[in-house]
């Protein structure tokens, strides 16, 4: 394998990007990092994987980053420009076009970033998508609501996760919600699809999954974002041959083709209705967040940070894809405000089921609790796994109900 020179945007933040930087270095790539973190603040464990680093004033200033990186690289050859953070994927595409580097174009990436364009392209391929309308003004929203009907979903066109996403049941609820979206320039007003919600995750080579994964949200992310008392759960599914998943897997492959996916991670969400119909939700050309890649690693006992790097640099995937476990992550939210004062039920749970717990990262006593509306990870998590679905599900539910964090 020849040396591949890679520009990787935002290698230090979010923190999991440091793992992708490691993966690139471990498969033999020369990594040029670009970020707004000061060089002196970069962890030593990250610096060792960087050949060079450009600090920019504002990593989210798209035009400025493109100009600065173009000037910085003058006279140096580059083979790839990559980003795994949702807000940077278009910047990476712009840089690829500016530098003449192969990879997905701006137009292709726009199909993964702009939710309305995304749904239009997927629908054009004959795949089921929610009915939706792009809205920019209050008048647009009201017109769209009349067309689509209630219940409906309002969410940013270029959002990530469930941030600023609202389920609206009535015109009165719509009136109450609109002021909360004043800071959002464009939104998607779309049909609410009732059903179970799953992911379809891949590492693709030339748009074809070299690795694929399905995980189930319990409950759906929108419900978890709405009610503080919920301990959100995500469980990867060991057995992908189940008939109930076949439609979602076929839908996912169809979406990849419709959006002209190239190399790299994808993270898609889809719904399975009570009658078995599968409906597309949305997709990003980047990995899922909230430790989903860690879950997939624990599902197969592999290192997808490294395998992603191998795929995007050399077009190969070397790790085994045998699925050994259902891996469940349980996010906890402390009751009360202020600092964590105690954690009830944790020792007992670990005593009973510690053999199946692979990570326990709850905030320690004395730590100030986080704002649960700003992060799915909340006040920490427990990650466990088991080869049997029913057992993994039961253990996750037990952790959700029996472990309680308190703050004051």
N, C-alpha and C positions, 0 to 999 in steps of 0.2 A: 504494500500500500504506500503510495507516494504521500509526501507531506501535504496536508491540506491547510490552507491559511484561512482562518475564520474570524470575522468580526461578529462578536456576540454582544447585543445590546442589553444593558442593565444586568450585568453579571452578579451583582451583590444584593439587589433588592428587586422583588420580594426575596426573602432569605433562601427559598428553595432554588433560586436561580444559581446559587453557588454550587449546587449538586450537578446541574447541567454543565457548568463550566468545568467541573471535575471530570465529568463524562467525556467532554470533548478532548481534554488533555490526555485522558487515559487511553483513548483510541488513537492517539498520535497526532492530533490536530495542534497547530500553532494558533493560540487564541489571543486576539486583540480585543480587549474589553472596552466598552464605552458606557459611562454612567455619570451621574452627578454626585456620587459619594466621593468625598476627598480621598486622595490616594492614601494618606496617613490613616484613614479610618477603615480601610479595607482589611478584613481579617487575614492573618498570615496564611491560613488554610486555603484562602482564595488566591492570594498573590502568587503562591507557588505554581498555580496553573495558568497564569497569564504571562504571555510574552511581552506585552505592552498594554498600556491603559491610557485612555483619553478621558479626562474629567471635563464634562460640559456643564455650563451654568444651570441648565434646566433640561432634564432628560425628556420631558414631555413637550418641549418646544420643537415641534416636528421640523419646521423649516431650518431653524438654527442648527439642530443636530445633523441634518443632512449636509449642510454647508461645512460645518466644522469637521465632520468625519471625512468628507471628500478632500478637504485641504490636508488633513492629517495623514491621509494614506497616499498622497501624491508621491509617485515613484516606487510604491510598494505593490506587489501583486496580491490580490485577494481572491479566494475561490468561493467563499460562501459569506452571506450576511444573514444572521439568524436572530430570532427573538422568540421567547416563550412566554412573555408577559403580554396579556391581552392588549394593553394600550400601546404596545410597541410594534405589533405585527405589520401595521401599515407603514410605519417608519422604515422597518427593515425592507419592505417591498420597494419603497421609494429609493432607498440606497442601492438596492440591487439594480434597479433600472438606471440610476445615475452612474454606477460603476461598471455596468455591463456584466454583472455577475449573474450566473444562472440561478433559477429558482422561481417561485410563484410571482406573477406580476401584480402590480397595484390593482388592476381590475379584478383579478382572481381573488386576491385577499379581501377586496371590498365585499365580495360575496359572502365572506365569512365574518365580516365586521358589521355591515349594515343589515340590520335584521329584516328590513322590508325588501331590499334587493335579494337577500338570502332566500326568503320565502317565495319571492317571485320566480327565482331561478329553479328552486326545488319543485315548485308547482308546475313549471313549464316542462319538467321531466315526467309529469304524470303522477307525482307522489302527493300524498295527502298532507296538507298543511292547514293550520288554522286560518280562517278568514281574517284579514287584517287590512288596516289602512294606515298610511303614514300621516301623522298629524303634527302641526307646528303651532296652532293657535287654539284658544278655547273653542272658537266656532268650529274648527276642524274636528275637535274631539266630540262635540255634541252631534255633528253631522254623522261622524263615524259610528257613534253609539246608536244612533237611529238605524243605521244600515245593518250593524252587526247584532244588536240586541244585547240584553243582559242575561246572565252575568258576562262580564268582559274583563280583559286584562289590559292595563296600561303600563308600558315599560319603555325605557330609553332605547332609541334606535341602535346606539353603539354601547350599550351597557354590558356589564359582566355579572354573572351570578344572578341573584335576585334583588340587587340593589335598586331602589326607586321603582320597584315593581309592585303593582297593586291589583288585587281582585276587587271588582266593583259590582255590586248586586243590583243597585237601584239608581235612579237619577239623583236622589238625595245624597247617596254615597259619592256619586260622581262630583257633585258640587263641593263636597267636603274634601275630596282628594285633589282636585285641580290646583289649589294653592301650594300643595306639597311638591308639585312638579314645575314650579316657576323657573327653577334653575336649569331645567332640561330643555335644550333647544329643539330637539326633534324626538318624537315618541312614536311607538307603535301601539295602536288600539286594535286589539284582536280578540277573537272568539276564545272563551274559556273552555278548555277541553277537560271533561271529567274523566278521571281514570288514574291508574297507577303510573308513577313516573320513574323512568329508568335512564341510565346513561348508555351510550355506545362510544367507547374509547378505542383509539387505534394509534399505532405507530405505522405510518404508511411509507412505502417506497413506490414512487411513481403512481400514487393514488390508490395502490392496492395494500390492504392491511397485511403487514408482516406479523403484527400482534393485534389482538382485539380483546375487548373486555366489556362486560355488562355489569352495572351496579344498580341497586334499587335504593331510592330515597324513601326513608320512613321518618316522618311523613313527607309529603311533597315540600320542596324548599320554600315555596311561598307561605305555606302554613307555619313552617319552622321560623320564618322571618317575622311572622305576625304575632306569635304567642311566646312570651318570654319563658313561661314555665316548661316549654318543651325541651327535651334533650334530643337534638337531631341525630339521626342515625343514617349511615350509608353502608351498605353491605355489597361487596363484590360477589358475583354469582359464579360458583365453581363450575357448574354444569351448564354449558352454553348449548347443549343439544336438546334442551327441553322444548317441546312444541310451542309453548306459550311465548318463547323468545324468538322463534323463527321469523315472524313478521318484522320485528324490530331490527334484527340483524340484516334482513334483506333491505329494509328501509334505509338503514345506515349505509350500506354499500351503494345504494342508488343515489343517496345524497352526495357521497364522495364523488361519484361520477358526474352528477349534475353541476357541482361546484368546481370541477376540474382540479381536485386536490393533487398536490405534488408529493414532496417528501416531508415527513415530520409527524408530530402529534396532532390528533384531533380529539375534541371532546364534544359529544352531541348529547342532547336530551330529547327523549321521546316519550309518548304516552301510549298506554294500552288500555283501551276502554273495556267496559264490562262485557260488551258483545264481541270482543276479540279484535276490533279494528285498531290499527296502530296509526299514530299521528305524529308527524315531525314537530319538534319544539324549536330548537335552535342548535347551532353548531359553531365552534371556534376552531381555528387552525393553530391550536396550542394545547398544552396539557390541561387537564382539570386541576383545580386548586384544592385547598383544604385537605392536603395530604392524600389525595386520591392516587397519585403515582406511588406513594409508599404502600397504600393498600394493594395495588396491583403487583408491586414487588413481592409483598408477603403472600399474595395469592399463588404465585408461581415460583417463589424463591429465586428471583432474578434481579438484575439491576437495570431498570429501564432508563435511568439517567445515562448510563453508558450505551445501552442499545439504541436509544434515540440518536446519540452522537454518531454511532457507527452507521446508522441508516442515512442520516443527512449528509455525512461526509463521504461515505464509500458505497452507499446503496446496498448494504448487507445487514442482516440481523442474525446474530450468532447464538443467542440464548435459547434454551428450550422453552416451549410455550405450553407445556403440560400444566394444567390447572390443578393444584393440590388442595386448596382451601377456599372456603368462603371467608373473606376478611371483613370484619365489621369495625367501623369507627364510631364511637359514641362521644358526642360533644356535650360538655356540661356547662351550665350557667348557675352561678351562685345566687342564692336567695338573699335579698337585701342589697345595700349599697356600701361602698367603702372597701375596706380590706378584708381579705379572706380570714375568717376566725377559726373555722374548723371544717373538717370533711367527715361526714358520717357515712358509715357503710363500706368505705374503701378497703380497710384492712380485712373485713369479713369476706368481701367479694374476692379479694386476692387470695385469701386462705382457701376458699372453695374452688376457685377457677384459675388460679395463677398460672397453671401449666398452659393455658390457652391465651394468656395475655402477652402480647409481644411488645407493647409500649404502653407506659402510663405517664402522661405528661399533664397532669392537673396542676394548676397554679398552687404553689406551696402556701401554707398559712403565713400571713403577714403581707402577702402580695396584694396590691390594689386590683380589684376585679376590673375586667375590661367592659367596654360598651358593647353589649350583645348585638346591637343593631348594626355595628360597624364591622363585625367579623364573625364568620360562621364558626371559627375555631373557639370563640367565646373564652371561657375560663379554663380551657384545656380539654384533653380528651383521653380516652382509653381505646386502644386498638387491640382487638383480639381476633383469633381465627380458629376455625374448626372445619374438618372435611365434610361434615354433615350440615346441610342448610338449616334444618329445623333446630339443631343444637346451637349453631351460630346465632340464629335469630333469637332464640330464647335467652342466650347469654347476653346479647346486646340489650334486649328488653329489660333484663334483670339489672344490668348496669345503669340503664336509664332511670329505672324506678327506685332502686335500692341505695344508690349513692347520691348523697346530697351535700352540696357545698353551701356554706353560710358566710355572709359578709355583713359588716356593720361599720 
